Amino acid sequence: MDNARESEDEHCLYAQELVFAYNRSMVLRAAIQLGLLDALAAGDDDALTADELAVKIHATDGVAVDRILRFLASFDVVRCSTETSPGGGAALIRRYTPAPVCRWLTKNNGEGSLAPFSVFIIDEDHLLPWQHIAEAVASGGPAPSERTNGMPYHEYIGNNKRLSGLFDHAMAQHSAIRARKMLERFEGFDGIQRLVDVGGGDGSTLGLITSRYKHIRGINYDLPHVISQAPSLPGVEHIAGDMYESVPNGDAILLQWMLLMFSDEDCIKILKNCHQALPEGGKVIIVEGLLPETPNTTPAARDSFTMDMILFVLFKVGKHRTEEEFAKLAKESGFTGTFRSTYIFLNFYALEFNK
């Protein structure tokens, strides 16, 4: 009976944890906006009290800072130690240090950070569509974001300068993490002479690649309004165009975190244009996450299924795909050569389709 009661309590607590899950992201966002995690990470390994951190971030309410930190400590975002107050009595002094995860939620010495993504992903304009998931499932039709905003997500974010600014900053920092780890762990750039990055944005990823692989000539290909703002980078040529119409020639084409936004039909259209732009033996390198065939409770699986739900809310036709689904897209687009996947970092893989 005691075991049954304990199990019942545990399950109910877990149900309540799911109900309250939003508060983790909200509190984390506040800590990032306050500069709290950066201040903590800059503490030279010293354990700091909430009052000391409040002074560092110019906050007036040390008690509120302590409440935020002890909440984050319960999720191992920060670490907390306690000591008895010098005055005696029941009062405790709590001191905080960053947990290992903090590195990825701070400025991280310019090596890429998830902090801007944390601010963007729960911005009020980004959260509203999540109120319409049930409606989109029950009645079909437009994606939740289109129901909320009256237009497809790409158009909406293009018209919302504040949100698009947050998005661009978040994506740039996220891409920095991905690109650096790709250069460390992926060896598929050897032998490439001309690399085309389709949807390459400002060309920063290509800039990192060409700085390491001096023999590669990089072609950064994106829409005209994106290319018009791209900076000059050594070894990188910027070309404006539309991937639905054509793709510049190269012996390898890079597609990073892009196909997940499109339907299978649109993916095949884009990949066929890539196929046409490649010589025999050329390849497409797709950098994306892989969805497990069967759901499980590992952090990687949860990350994949979370991203899949984000894609449903924003685009509906967009989706995370399994390795088998990517192989099918490759075959239907004309890629009959070898198919290879290499794990990179942060649940991202490099998938190579050979012509």
C-alpha beads as a LAMMPS data file, in Angstrom:
LAMMPS data file: protein, C-alpha beads

355 atoms
354 bonds

1 atom types
1 bond types

-500.0 500.0 xlo xhi
-500.0 500.0 ylo yhi
-500.0 500.0 zlo zhi

Masses

1 110.0

Atoms # bond

1 1 1 0.000 0.000 0.000
2 1 1 2.834 2.377 0.849
3 1 1 4.518 1.651 -2.503
4 1 1 1.238 2.231 -4.317
5 1 1 0.757 5.575 -2.558
6 1 1 4.341 6.593 -3.287
7 1 1 3.927 5.720 -6.960
8 1 1 0.653 7.614 -7.193
9 1 1 2.235 10.678 -5.607
10 1 1 5.232 10.458 -7.943
11 1 1 3.035 10.272 -11.040
12 1 1 0.890 13.176 -9.913
13 1 1 3.965 15.294 -9.161
14 1 1 5.263 14.511 -12.647
15 1 1 1.913 15.542 -14.139
16 1 1 2.157 18.826 -12.265
17 1 1 5.751 19.294 -13.443
18 1 1 4.516 19.008 -17.035
19 1 1 1.790 21.566 -16.332
20 1 1 4.333 24.022 -14.908
21 1 1 7.042 23.347 -17.516
22 1 1 6.670 26.826 -19.042
23 1 1 8.092 28.462 -15.930
24 1 1 11.579 27.064 -16.538
25 1 1 11.888 28.885 -19.853
26 1 1 10.358 32.059 -18.438
27 1 1 12.639 32.240 -15.401
28 1 1 15.678 31.312 -17.477
29 1 1 14.852 34.098 -19.920
30 1 1 14.603 36.600 -17.054
31 1 1 17.980 35.480 -15.668
32 1 1 19.552 35.949 -19.098
33 1 1 17.939 39.344 -19.655
34 1 1 19.144 40.507 -16.247
35 1 1 22.685 39.409 -17.059
36 1 1 22.597 37.156 -14.022
37 1 1 24.186 34.086 -15.594
38 1 1 26.942 36.111 -17.253
39 1 1 27.703 37.801 -13.925
40 1 1 27.817 34.442 -12.203
41 1 1 30.067 32.939 -14.879
42 1 1 32.451 35.897 -14.547
43 1 1 32.891 35.258 -10.827
44 1 1 36.355 33.668 -11.183
45 1 1 35.139 30.487 -9.493
46 1 1 34.070 32.423 -6.413
47 1 1 30.737 31.406 -4.892
48 1 1 28.587 34.546 -4.774
49 1 1 25.568 35.458 -2.699
50 1 1 22.402 36.801 -4.285
51 1 1 23.117 40.245 -2.795
52 1 1 26.592 40.279 -4.344
53 1 1 25.149 39.302 -7.714
54 1 1 22.401 41.898 -7.402
55 1 1 25.086 44.584 -7.086
56 1 1 26.862 43.227 -10.175
57 1 1 23.727 43.408 -12.326
58 1 1 22.511 46.673 -10.774
59 1 1 19.346 45.106 -9.396
60 1 1 17.707 46.527 -6.287
61 1 1 15.994 43.364 -5.030
62 1 1 18.522 40.825 -3.758
63 1 1 15.752 38.657 -2.307
64 1 1 14.167 38.282 -5.764
65 1 1 17.566 37.436 -7.250
66 1 1 17.939 34.712 -4.620
67 1 1 14.519 33.290 -5.483
68 1 1 15.454 33.102 -9.164
69 1 1 18.787 31.452 -8.406
70 1 1 17.455 28.836 -6.019
71 1 1 14.787 27.970 -8.597
72 1 1 17.491 27.525 -11.263
73 1 1 19.564 25.511 -8.796
74 1 1 16.727 22.995 -8.522
75 1 1 17.203 22.304 -12.261
76 1 1 21.021 22.237 -12.028
77 1 1 21.432 25.423 -14.040
78 1 1 23.428 26.860 -11.128
79 1 1 24.890 25.220 -8.036
80 1 1 24.059 26.302 -4.493
81 1 1 25.932 25.841 -1.221
82 1 1 24.746 26.989 2.193
83 1 1 26.433 28.132 5.359
84 1 1 25.231 29.334 8.729
85 1 1 24.970 33.079 9.159
86 1 1 27.802 34.518 11.327
87 1 1 25.133 35.939 13.615
88 1 1 23.887 32.451 14.408
89 1 1 20.246 31.453 14.552
90 1 1 18.325 29.781 11.768
91 1 1 19.445 32.140 9.010
92 1 1 21.396 30.549 6.154
93 1 1 23.609 32.193 3.595
94 1 1 23.267 30.735 0.104
95 1 1 26.173 31.033 -2.313
96 1 1 25.951 30.258 -6.005
97 1 1 28.311 29.047 -8.723
98 1 1 27.564 28.226 -12.376
99 1 1 26.757 24.619 -13.310
100 1 1 28.339 23.252 -16.545
101 1 1 25.190 24.037 -18.558
102 1 1 25.682 27.761 -17.840
103 1 1 28.403 27.970 -20.456
104 1 1 25.831 27.583 -23.229
105 1 1 23.506 30.204 -21.694
106 1 1 26.083 32.989 -21.404
107 1 1 28.139 34.946 -23.934
108 1 1 30.474 31.907 -23.979
109 1 1 33.565 33.844 -25.067
110 1 1 32.086 34.406 -28.510
111 1 1 31.932 30.691 -29.321
112 1 1 28.142 30.637 -29.748
113 1 1 25.364 30.720 -27.186
114 1 1 21.785 29.537 -26.690
115 1 1 20.978 32.621 -24.589
116 1 1 19.576 34.682 -27.503
117 1 1 17.495 31.669 -28.539
118 1 1 16.084 31.485 -25.013
119 1 1 14.988 35.116 -25.272
120 1 1 13.529 34.725 -28.773
121 1 1 11.723 31.409 -28.402
122 1 1 9.395 32.596 -25.608
123 1 1 8.927 36.151 -26.800
124 1 1 5.264 37.078 -26.492
125 1 1 4.864 37.387 -30.274
126 1 1 6.380 33.939 -30.719
127 1 1 4.264 32.304 -28.007
128 1 1 0.795 33.386 -29.112
129 1 1 0.431 30.751 -31.884
130 1 1 0.850 27.958 -29.330
131 1 1 -2.614 28.839 -28.056
132 1 1 -4.069 27.491 -31.331
133 1 1 -2.593 23.993 -31.565
134 1 1 -5.822 22.196 -30.656
135 1 1 -7.791 24.305 -33.132
136 1 1 -5.346 23.535 -35.959
137 1 1 -5.523 19.804 -35.194
138 1 1 -9.320 19.668 -34.831
139 1 1 -10.257 21.694 -37.904
140 1 1 -7.197 21.418 -40.154
141 1 1 -6.272 24.364 -42.320
142 1 1 -3.503 26.881 -41.629
143 1 1 -0.670 26.455 -39.152
144 1 1 -1.248 27.894 -35.662
145 1 1 1.105 30.790 -36.451
146 1 1 -0.847 31.699 -39.591
147 1 1 -4.121 31.531 -37.655
148 1 1 -2.691 33.951 -35.105
149 1 1 -0.878 36.360 -37.400
150 1 1 -3.043 36.225 -40.517
151 1 1 -0.087 35.366 -42.771
152 1 1 2.609 32.679 -43.137
153 1 1 5.356 32.837 -40.534
154 1 1 8.092 33.963 -42.945
155 1 1 5.984 36.964 -43.984
156 1 1 5.045 37.801 -40.410
157 1 1 8.585 37.765 -39.075
158 1 1 9.701 39.797 -42.090
159 1 1 7.180 42.487 -41.157
160 1 1 7.976 42.395 -37.436
161 1 1 11.359 44.120 -37.149
162 1 1 11.612 43.647 -33.395
163 1 1 10.963 39.894 -33.588
164 1 1 13.106 39.423 -36.692
165 1 1 15.979 41.136 -34.881
166 1 1 15.681 38.673 -32.010
167 1 1 15.427 35.796 -34.508
168 1 1 18.510 36.849 -36.491
169 1 1 20.598 37.214 -33.317
170 1 1 19.399 33.850 -31.998
171 1 1 20.125 32.063 -35.275
172 1 1 23.571 33.634 -35.624
173 1 1 24.603 32.445 -32.160
174 1 1 23.066 29.002 -32.691
175 1 1 24.831 28.691 -36.040
176 1 1 28.145 29.621 -34.427
177 1 1 27.887 26.613 -32.104
178 1 1 26.923 24.290 -34.942
179 1 1 29.549 25.561 -37.400
180 1 1 32.464 25.360 -34.970
181 1 1 31.613 21.810 -33.966
182 1 1 31.069 20.834 -37.598
183 1 1 34.608 21.939 -38.404
184 1 1 35.927 19.924 -35.453
185 1 1 34.047 16.691 -36.143
186 1 1 33.045 16.518 -39.810
187 1 1 35.669 15.592 -42.408
188 1 1 33.451 15.800 -45.485
189 1 1 34.949 19.075 -46.768
190 1 1 38.194 17.413 -47.855
191 1 1 38.573 17.496 -51.622
192 1 1 35.871 20.138 -52.194
193 1 1 36.927 23.037 -54.422
194 1 1 33.695 25.016 -54.783
195 1 1 31.175 24.885 -51.911
196 1 1 27.743 26.500 -52.270
197 1 1 25.886 27.343 -49.038
198 1 1 22.208 27.579 -49.987
199 1 1 20.388 29.875 -47.585
200 1 1 23.731 30.840 -46.074
201 1 1 22.526 34.151 -44.637
202 1 1 25.409 36.527 -43.981
203 1 1 27.960 33.906 -45.037
204 1 1 29.509 33.532 -41.587
205 1 1 29.481 29.710 -41.708
206 1 1 31.197 29.722 -45.085
207 1 1 33.697 32.219 -43.706
208 1 1 34.626 29.766 -40.943
209 1 1 34.887 26.897 -43.434
210 1 1 37.075 28.793 -45.937
211 1 1 39.317 30.092 -43.145
212 1 1 40.125 26.495 -42.248
213 1 1 40.014 24.955 -45.729
214 1 1 42.005 27.512 -47.722
215 1 1 41.519 25.610 -50.996
216 1 1 37.713 25.986 -50.897
217 1 1 35.981 28.771 -52.789
218 1 1 32.732 29.539 -50.962
219 1 1 29.534 30.670 -52.670
220 1 1 26.989 32.169 -50.274
221 1 1 23.553 31.923 -51.930
222 1 1 20.453 33.560 -50.488
223 1 1 17.583 35.881 -51.316
224 1 1 18.491 39.357 -52.626
225 1 1 17.478 41.254 -49.475
226 1 1 19.686 38.934 -47.384
227 1 1 22.682 39.121 -49.714
228 1 1 22.445 42.924 -49.848
229 1 1 23.390 43.029 -46.151
230 1 1 26.085 40.328 -46.213
231 1 1 29.601 41.533 -45.301
232 1 1 32.686 40.949 -47.423
233 1 1 34.461 37.773 -46.298
234 1 1 37.758 36.246 -47.468
235 1 1 37.196 33.306 -49.789
236 1 1 33.425 33.900 -50.018
237 1 1 31.408 35.206 -52.983
238 1 1 27.826 36.345 -52.341
239 1 1 25.222 35.497 -54.995
240 1 1 21.539 36.445 -54.828
241 1 1 18.808 34.157 -56.126
242 1 1 15.940 31.793 -55.358
243 1 1 16.639 28.141 -54.569
244 1 1 13.214 27.193 -55.965
245 1 1 14.384 28.362 -59.383
246 1 1 18.034 27.335 -59.474
247 1 1 21.197 26.809 -57.435
248 1 1 24.738 27.931 -58.407
249 1 1 27.101 25.251 -59.669
250 1 1 29.529 23.683 -57.239
251 1 1 31.047 20.318 -56.441
252 1 1 29.297 20.341 -53.056
253 1 1 26.186 22.115 -51.778
254 1 1 25.507 22.841 -48.125
255 1 1 21.950 23.044 -46.713
256 1 1 21.939 23.906 -43.013
257 1 1 18.846 23.635 -40.824
258 1 1 16.617 24.471 -43.762
259 1 1 14.723 21.505 -45.201
260 1 1 12.926 21.019 -41.897
261 1 1 10.818 24.106 -42.704
262 1 1 9.435 22.655 -45.945
263 1 1 7.082 19.935 -47.147
264 1 1 8.482 16.827 -48.821
265 1 1 7.362 18.174 -52.211
266 1 1 9.247 21.449 -51.726
267 1 1 12.304 19.608 -50.395
268 1 1 12.403 17.472 -53.535
269 1 1 12.108 20.585 -55.715
270 1 1 15.066 22.209 -53.912
271 1 1 17.127 19.011 -53.937
272 1 1 16.510 18.474 -57.660
273 1 1 17.886 21.962 -58.308
274 1 1 20.911 21.010 -56.202
275 1 1 21.295 17.772 -58.166
276 1 1 21.276 19.709 -61.442
277 1 1 23.976 22.087 -60.153
278 1 1 26.359 19.278 -59.194
279 1 1 28.801 17.297 -61.371
280 1 1 28.883 13.508 -61.288
281 1 1 30.354 12.549 -57.937
282 1 1 29.265 15.828 -56.369
283 1 1 27.271 15.865 -53.157
284 1 1 24.764 17.691 -51.013
285 1 1 25.606 18.093 -47.314
286 1 1 22.478 18.540 -45.197
287 1 1 22.992 19.635 -41.591
288 1 1 19.902 18.876 -39.507
289 1 1 18.593 16.837 -36.619
290 1 1 17.319 13.288 -37.039
291 1 1 13.991 12.190 -35.610
292 1 1 14.036 8.780 -33.881
293 1 1 11.860 6.135 -35.528
294 1 1 10.312 5.366 -32.130
295 1 1 9.791 7.962 -29.363
296 1 1 11.912 7.545 -26.245
297 1 1 12.750 9.663 -23.218
298 1 1 16.411 10.458 -23.921
299 1 1 17.391 14.168 -24.038
300 1 1 18.220 13.816 -27.752
301 1 1 14.804 12.335 -28.560
302 1 1 13.004 14.978 -26.522
303 1 1 14.958 17.672 -28.349
304 1 1 13.937 16.202 -31.720
305 1 1 10.257 15.898 -30.878
306 1 1 10.250 19.380 -29.315
307 1 1 11.652 20.834 -32.531
308 1 1 9.062 18.894 -34.517
309 1 1 6.275 20.556 -32.508
310 1 1 7.846 23.993 -33.026
311 1 1 7.806 23.323 -36.774
312 1 1 4.154 22.253 -36.614
313 1 1 3.193 25.465 -34.841
314 1 1 5.154 27.744 -37.159
315 1 1 4.783 26.039 -40.547
316 1 1 2.642 22.891 -40.132
317 1 1 4.125 21.357 -43.311
318 1 1 7.619 21.646 -41.842
319 1 1 8.856 18.684 -39.831
320 1 1 11.803 16.831 -38.398
321 1 1 12.614 13.697 -40.395
322 1 1 14.053 10.270 -39.699
323 1 1 17.180 9.036 -41.445
324 1 1 14.960 6.746 -43.543
325 1 1 12.841 9.736 -44.646
326 1 1 15.966 11.661 -45.670
327 1 1 17.200 8.663 -47.663
328 1 1 13.829 8.575 -49.449
329 1 1 14.071 12.305 -50.291
330 1 1 17.571 11.733 -51.667
331 1 1 16.439 8.896 -53.933
332 1 1 13.372 10.790 -55.197
333 1 1 15.585 13.795 -56.004
334 1 1 17.943 11.731 -58.150
335 1 1 20.783 11.093 -55.693
336 1 1 21.660 7.471 -56.361
337 1 1 25.159 7.476 -54.861
338 1 1 26.163 6.665 -51.292
339 1 1 24.273 8.114 -48.332
340 1 1 26.221 8.808 -45.145
341 1 1 25.424 10.463 -41.813
342 1 1 27.913 11.884 -39.293
343 1 1 26.977 13.083 -35.820
344 1 1 28.197 16.618 -35.114
345 1 1 26.899 18.182 -31.881
346 1 1 23.719 19.464 -30.249
347 1 1 21.674 16.694 -31.886
348 1 1 22.789 17.745 -35.389
349 1 1 24.015 15.392 -38.110
350 1 1 25.763 15.980 -41.416
351 1 1 23.943 13.943 -44.081
352 1 1 25.777 13.430 -47.381
353 1 1 23.819 12.654 -50.569
354 1 1 26.152 11.706 -53.404
355 1 1 25.236 12.121 -57.063

Bonds

1 1 1 2
2 1 2 3
3 1 3 4
4 1 4 5
5 1 5 6
6 1 6 7
7 1 7 8
8 1 8 9
9 1 9 10
10 1 10 11
11 1 11 12
12 1 12 13
13 1 13 14
14 1 14 15
15 1 15 16
16 1 16 17
17 1 17 18
18 1 18 19
19 1 19 20
20 1 20 21
21 1 21 22
22 1 22 23
23 1 23 24
24 1 24 25
25 1 25 26
26 1 26 27
27 1 27 28
28 1 28 29
29 1 29 30
30 1 30 31
31 1 31 32
32 1 32 33
33 1 33 34
34 1 34 35
35 1 35 36
36 1 36 37
37 1 37 38
38 1 38 39
39 1 39 40
40 1 40 41
41 1 41 42
42 1 42 43
43 1 43 44
44 1 44 45
45 1 45 46
46 1 46 47
47 1 47 48
48 1 48 49
49 1 49 50
50 1 50 51
51 1 51 52
52 1 52 53
53 1 53 54
54 1 54 55
55 1 55 56
56 1 56 57
57 1 57 58
58 1 58 59
59 1 59 60
60 1 60 61
61 1 61 62
62 1 62 63
63 1 63 64
64 1 64 65
65 1 65 66
66 1 66 67
67 1 67 68
68 1 68 69
69 1 69 70
70 1 70 71
71 1 71 72
72 1 72 73
73 1 73 74
74 1 74 75
75 1 75 76
76 1 76 77
77 1 77 78
78 1 78 79
79 1 79 80
80 1 80 81
81 1 81 82
82 1 82 83
83 1 83 84
84 1 84 85
85 1 85 86
86 1 86 87
87 1 87 88
88 1 88 89
89 1 89 90
90 1 90 91
91 1 91 92
92 1 92 93
93 1 93 94
94 1 94 95
95 1 95 96
96 1 96 97
97 1 97 98
98 1 98 99
99 1 99 100
100 1 100 101
101 1 101 102
102 1 102 103
103 1 103 104
104 1 104 105
105 1 105 106
106 1 106 107
107 1 107 108
108 1 108 109
109 1 109 110
110 1 110 111
111 1 111 112
112 1 112 113
113 1 113 114
114 1 114 115
115 1 115 116
116 1 116 117
117 1 117 118
118 1 118 119
119 1 119 120
120 1 120 121
121 1 121 122
122 1 122 123
123 1 123 124
124 1 124 125
125 1 125 126
126 1 126 127
127 1 127 128
128 1 128 129
129 1 129 130
130 1 130 131
131 1 131 132
132 1 132 133
133 1 133 134
134 1 134 135
135 1 135 136
136 1 136 137
137 1 137 138
138 1 138 139
139 1 139 140
140 1 140 141
141 1 141 142
142 1 142 143
143 1 143 144
144 1 144 145
145 1 145 146
146 1 146 147
147 1 147 148
148 1 148 149
149 1 149 150
150 1 150 151
151 1 151 152
152 1 152 153
153 1 153 154
154 1 154 155
155 1 155 156
156 1 156 157
157 1 157 158
158 1 158 159
159 1 159 160
160 1 160 161
161 1 161 162
162 1 162 163
163 1 163 164
164 1 164 165
165 1 165 166
166 1 166 167
167 1 167 168
168 1 168 169
169 1 169 170
170 1 170 171
171 1 171 172
172 1 172 173
173 1 173 174
174 1 174 175
175 1 175 176
176 1 176 177
177 1 177 178
178 1 178 179
179 1 179 180
180 1 180 181
181 1 181 182
182 1 182 183
183 1 183 184
184 1 184 185
185 1 185 186
186 1 186 187
187 1 187 188
188 1 188 189
189 1 189 190
190 1 190 191
191 1 191 192
192 1 192 193
193 1 193 194
194 1 194 195
195 1 195 196
196 1 196 197
197 1 197 198
198 1 198 199
199 1 199 200
200 1 200 201
201 1 201 202
202 1 202 203
203 1 203 204
204 1 204 205
205 1 205 206
206 1 206 207
207 1 207 208
208 1 208 209
209 1 209 210
210 1 210 211
211 1 211 212
212 1 212 213
213 1 213 214
214 1 214 215
215 1 215 216
216 1 216 217
217 1 217 218
218 1 218 219
219 1 219 220
220 1 220 221
221 1 221 222
222 1 222 223
223 1 223 224
224 1 224 225
225 1 225 226
226 1 226 227
227 1 227 228
228 1 228 229
229 1 229 230
230 1 230 231
231 1 231 232
232 1 232 233
233 1 233 234
234 1 234 235
235 1 235 236
236 1 236 237
237 1 237 238
238 1 238 239
239 1 239 240
240 1 240 241
241 1 241 242
242 1 242 243
243 1 243 244
244 1 244 245
245 1 245 246
246 1 246 247
247 1 247 248
248 1 248 249
249 1 249 250
250 1 250 251
251 1 251 252
252 1 252 253
253 1 253 254
254 1 254 255
255 1 255 256
256 1 256 257
257 1 257 258
258 1 258 259
259 1 259 260
260 1 260 261
261 1 261 262
262 1 262 263
263 1 263 264
264 1 264 265
265 1 265 266
266 1 266 267
267 1 267 268
268 1 268 269
269 1 269 270
270 1 270 271
271 1 271 272
272 1 272 273
273 1 273 274
274 1 274 275
275 1 275 276
276 1 276 277
277 1 277 278
278 1 278 279
279 1 279 280
280 1 280 281
281 1 281 282
282 1 282 283
283 1 283 284
284 1 284 285
285 1 285 286
286 1 286 287
287 1 287 288
288 1 288 289
289 1 289 290
290 1 290 291
291 1 291 292
292 1 292 293
293 1 293 294
294 1 294 295
295 1 295 296
296 1 296 297
297 1 297 298
298 1 298 299
299 1 299 300
300 1 300 301
301 1 301 302
302 1 302 303
303 1 303 304
304 1 304 305
305 1 305 306
306 1 306 307
307 1 307 308
308 1 308 309
309 1 309 310
310 1 310 311
311 1 311 312
312 1 312 313
313 1 313 314
314 1 314 315
315 1 315 316
316 1 316 317
317 1 317 318
318 1 318 319
319 1 319 320
320 1 320 321
321 1 321 322
322 1 322 323
323 1 323 324
324 1 324 325
325 1 325 326
326 1 326 327
327 1 327 328
328 1 328 329
329 1 329 330
330 1 330 331
331 1 331 332
332 1 332 333
333 1 333 334
334 1 334 335
335 1 335 336
336 1 336 337
337 1 337 338
338 1 338 339
339 1 339 340
340 1 340 341
341 1 341 342
342 1 342 343
343 1 343 344
344 1 344 345
345 1 345 346
346 1 346 347
347 1 347 348
348 1 348 349
349 1 349 350
350 1 350 351
351 1 351 352
352 1 352 353
353 1 353 354
354 1 354 355
